[in-house]
Amino acid sequence: MSVAGFGVNSSQKYSVEGNVDTNSVMASVYLDIPTNSRWVPYVGGGLGYTSMAWGTGRGALSQNAGSQGALGYQAKVGVSYLANKKTDVFVEGVYQGTSNFSIDTTNYDPLSSWGARLGARFRF
């Protein structure tokens, strides 16, 4: 994830080049929407912990390498196809974000991202 335009205070914005890597652990809840077919749409959401790690920034503001944790959250919408009694395939859209966070004395705006996933689930 590339990050630019971090807010240092409420009246100034600075440009920063660099990368932020995020890893999240979420507890999620899903709601299947019954359709009486093999296609099952669903919605979901979750809360958890997001760890962010970054390298040294470049640009008008630089930040030493480090890491920080923050509240993480996500929302999902998707559809699964019941291939057989033990397998289904799915495609979903995901929005994921974090709360505001601080590093040393610098306050940062929340991180957010959109994504899509394609996968399979197996029942044992």
C-alpha positions in Angstrom: 0.0 0.0 0.0 1.5 3.4 -1.0 0.8 6.3 1.3 0.7 10.0 0.5 -0.7 13.1 2.0 -0.4 12.3 5.7 -1.9 15.0 7.9 0.5 16.5 10.4 -2.0 18.8 12.0 -5.5 20.0 11.1 -4.3 22.9 8.8 -1.3 21.4 7.0 -0.7 18.4 4.7 2.7 17.0 3.7 3.7 14.7 0.9 5.4 11.5 1.9 6.8 8.8 -0.3 7.2 5.2 1.0 5.4 2.0 1.7 3.3 0.9 4.6 2.7 -2.8 5.1 -0.4 -3.9 7.0 -1.4 -7.1 8.7 -4.7 -7.6 10.3 -6.4 -10.0 12.7 -10.2 -9.7 12.6 -13.2 -11.2 14.2 -16.0 -11.2 11.6 -19.7 -11.9 11.3 -21.4 -12.9 8.1 -25.0 -13.0 7.1 -26.1 -15.3 4.2 -29.1 -14.2 2.2 -31.3 -17.2 1.4 -32.1 -17.6 -2.3 -33.2 -21.3 -2.6 -30.5 -21.8 -5.2 -26.8 -22.7 -5.3 -26.0 -19.0 -5.4 -25.8 -17.4 -1.9 -25.2 -13.7 -1.6 -23.8 -12.5 1.8 -22.7 -9.4 3.7 -20.2 -9.3 6.6 -18.2 -7.0 8.8 -15.5 -7.3 11.4 -13.3 -5.6 14.0 -9.8 -6.4 15.0 -6.2 -5.3 15.3 -4.1 -3.9 12.4 -0.3 -3.7 12.6 1.4 -1.2 10.3 5.1 -1.3 9.4 6.9 1.3 7.3 10.3 2.1 5.9 12.0 5.5 6.1 10.0 8.2 4.4 11.2 10.6 1.8 9.8 13.9 0.7 8.8 17.0 2.7 8.4 14.9 5.9 10.4 11.8 6.7 9.7 9.3 9.4 12.1 6.7 10.8 11.3 3.1 10.1 9.0 1.5 12.7 5.6 -0.1 13.4 2.4 0.8 15.1 -0.9 -0.9 15.9 -4.4 0.4 15.6 -8.1 -0.6 15.6 -8.9 -2.3 12.3 -12.3 -2.8 10.7 -13.7 -4.3 7.5 -16.9 -4.7 5.5 -17.6 -7.4 2.9 -20.2 -8.1 0.3 -20.0 -11.2 -1.9 -21.6 -14.3 -3.4 -20.8 -17.9 -3.0 -21.7 -20.8 -5.3 -22.3 -24.2 -3.7 -20.4 -26.5 -6.0 -21.3 -29.6 -3.9 -22.1 -30.6 -0.3 -18.5 -30.0 0.9 -17.2 -27.2 -1.4 -18.2 -23.7 -2.4 -16.4 -21.0 -4.3 -16.8 -17.3 -3.7 -16.0 -13.8 -4.9 -16.2 -10.8 -2.6 -15.5 -7.1 -2.4 -13.8 -5.9 0.8 -13.3 -2.5 2.4 -10.7 -2.4 5.2 -9.6 0.6 7.3 -7.9 1.6 10.5 -8.5 4.3 13.2 -6.2 7.4 13.4 -2.8 6.6 14.8 0.3 8.5 16.1 4.0 7.9 15.7 6.2 9.8 18.1 4.5 13.3 18.1 3.0 13.0 14.6 -0.7 12.2 14.1 -1.7 10.3 11.0 -5.0 9.9 9.2 -6.6 6.5 9.0 -5.5 4.0 6.4 -8.1 2.5 4.1 -8.2 0.1 1.1 -10.6 -1.6 -1.3 -10.0 -5.1 -2.6 -11.5 -8.2 -4.2 -11.1 -11.9 -3.3 -11.8 -15.1 -5.2 -11.5 -18.3 -3.2 -12.9 -21.7 -2.2 -14.2 -23.1 1.1 -14.1 -26.7 2.1 -16.2 -28.4 4.7 -14.8 -31.4 6.6 
